[in-house]
Amino acid sequence: MTPSYIFTAELWLFPGEAGWHFLTLPPDVADDIAEQDTSSKAFGSVKVTAEVAGHSWQTSLFPDAKTGSYLLPVKKAVRNKAGISAGDSVEAKLELHPSEAKPNKTS
């Protein structure tokens, strides 16, 4: 069974010229994902399918040392279709990619 999560978080804009927007996962969701041990080698990222307001996309969660959580980047196309902007409270759904799960080691 593929783990999935639904949570609500505030959309925020990373300071700088790039204009990246993120949702910070709530601690309970981040802790559960960390326990899944699904990170890839790329910066500890976790591949997911994300959904906001009925619009889904493939992306990765990125660990955030500052908050001890994961960050979900929300693409401009999704923000435009969903009619959301920085400061909005957003409900998101995440589904971890099963191919990212590491096999159990047995002795």
C-alpha positions as CSV (number, residue, x, y, z in Angstrom):
1,M,0.0,0.0,0.0
2,T,1.4,3.4,-1.0
3,P,1.5,5.8,1.9
4,S,-0.6,9.0,1.4
5,Y,-1.1,12.1,3.5
6,I,-3.5,15.0,3.6
7,F,-2.6,18.2,5.4
8,T,-3.2,21.9,5.5
9,A,-0.4,24.4,5.6
10,E,0.3,28.0,4.7
11,L,1.8,28.7,1.2
12,W,4.9,30.8,1.5
13,L,7.3,32.5,-0.8
14,F,11.1,31.8,-0.5
15,P,12.9,35.2,-0.4
16,G,14.9,35.9,-3.5
17,E,14.5,36.4,-7.2
18,A,13.5,32.8,-8.1
19,G,10.0,33.2,-6.6
20,W,9.7,29.6,-5.3
21,H,6.6,28.8,-3.3
22,F,6.5,26.1,-0.7
23,L,4.3,24.3,1.8
24,T,6.1,23.2,5.0
25,L,4.7,19.8,6.0
26,P,3.3,19.5,9.6
27,P,5.6,17.8,12.0
28,D,3.5,14.6,12.3
29,V,3.4,14.1,8.6
30,A,7.2,14.9,8.2
31,D,8.0,12.5,11.0
32,D,6.0,9.7,9.4
33,I,7.5,10.2,6.0
34,A,11.0,10.2,7.6
35,E,10.2,6.9,9.2
36,Q,9.3,5.5,5.8
37,D,12.9,5.7,4.7
38,T,12.0,6.7,1.2
39,S,14.6,9.4,0.5
40,S,16.5,9.3,-2.7
41,K,20.2,10.2,-2.9
42,A,19.5,13.7,-4.2
43,F,19.8,15.9,-1.0
44,G,17.5,13.5,0.9
45,S,14.6,14.3,-1.3
46,V,11.5,12.1,-1.4
47,K,9.6,11.6,-4.7
48,V,5.9,12.2,-4.5
49,T,2.7,12.9,-6.4
50,A,1.2,16.0,-4.9
51,E,-2.3,17.4,-5.3
52,V,-3.8,20.8,-4.5
53,A,-7.4,21.8,-5.4
54,G,-7.7,18.9,-7.8
55,H,-4.5,19.6,-9.6
56,S,-1.7,17.0,-9.3
57,W,1.9,16.9,-10.3
58,Q,5.1,14.9,-9.8
59,T,7.7,16.5,-7.6
60,S,10.0,15.9,-4.6
61,L,9.9,16.9,-1.0
62,F,13.1,18.4,0.3
63,P,14.3,18.2,3.8
64,D,14.5,21.5,5.6
65,A,17.1,21.7,8.4
66,K,15.7,25.0,9.7
67,T,12.2,23.5,10.5
68,G,13.2,19.8,10.8
69,S,10.4,19.1,8.3
70,Y,10.0,18.7,4.5
71,L,9.2,21.4,2.0
72,L,6.8,20.8,-0.9
73,P,7.4,23.1,-3.9
74,V,4.2,24.3,-5.5
75,K,4.6,25.1,-9.2
76,K,3.3,28.4,-10.7
77,A,1.0,26.5,-13.0
78,V,-0.6,24.7,-10.1
79,R,-0.9,28.0,-8.0
80,N,-2.5,29.7,-11.0
81,K,-5.0,26.9,-11.7
82,A,-5.8,26.5,-8.0
83,G,-6.1,30.3,-7.5
84,I,-3.7,30.3,-4.5
85,S,-0.9,32.6,-3.5
86,A,1.5,33.2,-0.6
87,G,-0.2,33.5,2.7
88,D,-3.1,31.2,1.7
89,S,-4.0,28.2,3.8
90,V,-3.8,25.2,1.4
91,E,-5.0,21.6,1.7
92,A,-2.6,19.3,0.0
93,K,-2.5,15.5,-0.6
94,L,0.8,13.6,-1.0
95,E,1.4,10.1,-2.3
96,L,4.8,8.6,-1.9
97,H,6.2,6.9,-4.9
98,P,6.4,3.2,-4.0
99,S,9.5,2.7,-6.3
100,E,11.4,5.0,-3.9
101,A,11.0,2.6,-0.9
102,K,14.2,0.9,0.0
103,P,14.0,-2.9,0.3
104,N,14.2,-4.4,3.7
105,K,17.5,-6.0,4.6
106,T,17.4,-9.5,6.0
107,S,20.2,-11.4,7.6
